[in-house]
Amino acid sequence: MALLSPYDDLTGRYTALPFTTEPALNRSDYVTERALDGLFTVLGEEERKIRSHPAARTTELLQRVFSS
């Protein structure tokens, strides 16, 4: 028998109540969305740094992309 997480236990008890439906919550989807949000936040900060500080353009590719 597998151990249930507190979340699984709570949703199991909730869906056992009469006249309730399965909650539209999925931990995997939530964690994936939050991780992608964090990734794009970090990417945005790096891009802002590269655009505002020429010294941050350390690779040949970045120097070619951001040269004017």
N, C-alpha and C positions, 0 to 999 in steps of 0.2 A: 504494500500500500504506500503510495507516494504521499509525502508531506505537503499539505496545502499551505500556500502563503496566506498571510492575513487578508490580502486583497481577494484571493480566490475564495476564501472562507466567507468574506463579507458579501461578495456578489452571489455566492451560492445561497446564502441565507435570504438575500433580497429576492432572488428569483423564485424562492420557495413560497413567498408570500402570495396570497391570492390576488388576482387582477394586476400583476406586475409583468413587465416584459424584460427580456435580457437587456441590460444597460449597454449602450453603444460605446463602451470603453475597451480599448485594446492596449495593453501595456507595451507590446512590441511596437505598434504604430506610434504611440506617444513618445517612446524613447527614441525611435528613429527620427521623428520630426524634430525633437529637441536637439538631438545631436547634429542634424543638418543645419538647424538654425544657428547653433554655436559655430559650426564650421564656416558658414557664410559670413558670420559676424567677424571671425578672425581673418578671413580672406579680405573682407572690406577694409579692415584696419590696416592690413599689410598693403593693400593697393593705395590707400590714402597716404601711408608713409612713403611709398615709392614715388607717388606723384608729387608730394610736397618737399621731399628731401632728395636731391640728386645723389647724395652719397649712398642712399639705400639701393641704388641701381647697381648692384655689385656684379651681376653676370653680364656676359656679352649680349645675350638675348634681351635682357631687360634694358640694356643701354640702347640697343637697336629699336626696340618697341617704343621707348619713351623719348627718343631723340627727336628734335624738331628741325 
